[in-house]
């Protein structure tokens, strides 16, 4: 049996390699995504920074397990999402997580 969901959504952990002095530190948060239909994907040029941000704004439903420098929880909102999408390492982690989830394959496979 295959369940037909007209607005499929899923939540995955997003692993972000945050640049630090001398290397990277892996941090994680959770993101809930909506599945973007294949016929809509042609609207986005994922090699272009602004177009990929527009795609992620459409795909992201929410984010959780986010804290500030003092480890105080942050509530998800569009402004926070947009601020995080301005960071290339967060943007690439979100895109990688989304595509690995919808294709079932790790990037590079």
Secondary structure, 3 states (H helix, E strand, C coil): CCCCCCCCEEEEEEEEEEEECCEEEEEEEEEEEECCCHHHHCCCCCCCHHHHHHHHHHHEEEEECCECCCCCECCCCHHHHHHHHCCHHHHHHHHHHHHHHHHCCCCCC
